[in-house]
Amino acid sequence: MSTRIFFAVTALCAGFAFVEASSAQSSTSPSRAEVKAETRALEKAGKLVPAGEGSPAPAPLPPSHKTRADRKTETLQARKAGELHRTGLEPEYKEARALAKQPSTTTRAQRKSSTAAAARAHELTPAGEGVDAPKK
């Protein structure tokens, strides 16, 4: 349905443009058949913009000359060399990993007692309500 609307609007715009261009030459407007023919010609020439898109499609990329095996080999070599970047926020990931690798400065007994004290004081965040909890 939206394609039909797009073509109708395009035909209407093309008709208006044609009417304005030809109005200086003559006082008659193009017929419906002429506008349809012009729209079909533009469509065949690939000059109509698809519905919902504001600009023509970018030029296609040239085909790759590498085989799938070549790309997989390059990726594995880059991974071994540490040249692949992680997705997301790389600096934050590195900082979090560095903190996780540091040894703890408290014992297990100290952590358990501080957690128990926080629970008695109702200072613990309920499950599912933390900063990273999914939004409803």
PLY file of the C-alpha trace (Angstrom):
ply
format ascii 1.0
element vertex 136
property float x
property float y
property float z
element edge 135
property int vertex1
property int vertex2
end_header
0.00 0.00 0.00
2.78 2.45 0.87
4.44 1.82 -2.50
1.25 2.87 -4.25
1.07 6.03 -2.16
4.71 6.78 -2.90
4.19 6.41 -6.63
1.05 8.52 -6.47
2.90 11.30 -4.63
5.86 11.00 -6.98
3.59 11.17 -9.98
1.83 14.16 -8.51
5.13 15.95 -7.86
6.39 15.06 -11.32
3.12 16.31 -12.74
3.43 19.62 -10.91
7.02 20.03 -12.05
6.01 19.21 -15.61
3.04 21.59 -15.43
5.20 24.47 -14.20
7.82 23.81 -16.83
5.29 23.61 -19.61
3.01 26.38 -18.36
5.42 28.95 -19.75
5.13 27.24 -23.11
1.41 26.47 -23.20
-1.66 26.84 -21.07
-2.66 23.13 -21.17
-1.61 20.74 -18.44
-0.34 17.21 -19.14
-2.86 14.46 -19.21
-2.98 11.73 -16.59
-1.56 9.26 -19.10
1.42 11.55 -19.77
2.19 11.84 -16.04
1.93 8.05 -15.62
4.21 7.49 -18.58
6.77 9.93 -17.18
6.66 8.21 -13.77
7.12 4.79 -15.39
10.09 6.11 -17.35
11.69 7.50 -14.17
11.07 4.19 -12.42
12.71 2.19 -15.21
15.68 4.56 -15.19
16.08 3.99 -11.44
15.66 7.66 -10.59
12.76 7.24 -8.13
13.64 7.17 -4.44
12.12 4.19 -2.56
9.38 4.97 -0.07
10.66 6.06 3.32
14.15 6.89 2.10
15.37 10.42 1.74
18.26 9.90 -0.63
19.26 7.46 -3.33
20.95 4.25 -2.30
24.74 4.48 -1.98
26.87 2.96 -4.67
27.41 -0.77 -4.08
30.77 -1.82 -2.68
33.10 -3.64 -5.02
33.09 -7.41 -4.57
35.72 -8.91 -2.29
38.51 -10.92 -3.88
39.23 -12.82 -0.67
37.80 -16.21 0.05
35.99 -16.98 3.26
38.94 -19.09 4.39
41.29 -16.11 3.83
39.09 -13.83 5.96
38.84 -16.41 8.72
42.62 -16.89 8.74
43.21 -13.12 8.94
40.73 -12.81 11.80
42.38 -15.62 13.76
45.81 -14.07 13.25
44.54 -10.67 14.39
42.97 -12.26 17.47
46.24 -14.00 18.38
48.15 -10.73 17.89
45.64 -8.87 20.09
44.62 -6.51 17.28
40.86 -7.08 17.52
38.85 -4.47 19.39
36.09 -5.52 21.72
32.60 -4.33 20.99
31.16 -1.65 23.21
33.20 0.72 25.28
36.81 -0.48 25.15
38.35 1.84 27.79
35.66 1.05 30.38
36.08 -2.65 29.72
39.83 -2.46 30.24
39.41 -0.56 33.51
36.87 -3.07 34.79
39.13 -5.98 33.86
42.09 -4.33 35.58
40.05 -3.82 38.77
38.79 -7.40 38.66
42.35 -8.74 38.46
43.50 -6.84 41.54
43.60 -8.90 44.72
40.99 -8.11 47.38
42.06 -6.02 50.36
39.47 -7.59 52.68
39.02 -11.12 53.91
35.95 -13.22 53.28
34.92 -12.89 56.92
35.15 -9.07 56.71
32.98 -9.00 53.58
30.39 -11.29 55.14
30.16 -9.19 58.31
29.87 -5.90 56.40
27.14 -7.38 54.16
25.25 -8.67 57.21
25.49 -5.23 58.84
24.19 -3.56 55.66
21.29 -6.03 55.55
20.36 -5.28 59.18
20.43 -1.55 58.38
18.29 -2.11 55.23
21.03 -0.59 53.03
21.18 -3.36 50.43
19.68 -2.79 47.00
16.83 -5.26 46.36
17.35 -7.75 43.57
16.43 -6.35 40.16
16.44 -2.72 41.31
20.12 -1.87 40.79
21.56 0.65 38.37
21.87 -1.95 35.61
18.41 -3.45 36.20
16.23 -3.74 33.09
13.65 -0.99 32.71
9.97 -1.94 32.63
0 1
1 2
2 3
3 4
4 5
5 6
6 7
7 8
8 9
9 10
10 11
11 12
12 13
13 14
14 15
15 16
16 17
17 18
18 19
19 20
20 21
21 22
22 23
23 24
24 25
25 26
26 27
27 28
28 29
29 30
30 31
31 32
32 33
33 34
34 35
35 36
36 37
37 38
38 39
39 40
40 41
41 42
42 43
43 44
44 45
45 46
46 47
47 48
48 49
49 50
50 51
51 52
52 53
53 54
54 55
55 56
56 57
57 58
58 59
59 60
60 61
61 62
62 63
63 64
64 65
65 66
66 67
67 68
68 69
69 70
70 71
71 72
72 73
73 74
74 75
75 76
76 77
77 78
78 79
79 80
80 81
81 82
82 83
83 84
84 85
85 86
86 87
87 88
88 89
89 90
90 91
91 92
92 93
93 94
94 95
95 96
96 97
97 98
98 99
99 100
100 101
101 102
102 103
103 104
104 105
105 106
106 107
107 108
108 109
109 110
110 111
111 112
112 113
113 114
114 115
115 116
116 117
117 118
118 119
119 120
120 121
121 122
122 123
123 124
124 125
125 126
126 127
127 128
128 129
129 130
130 131
131 132
132 133
133 134
134 135
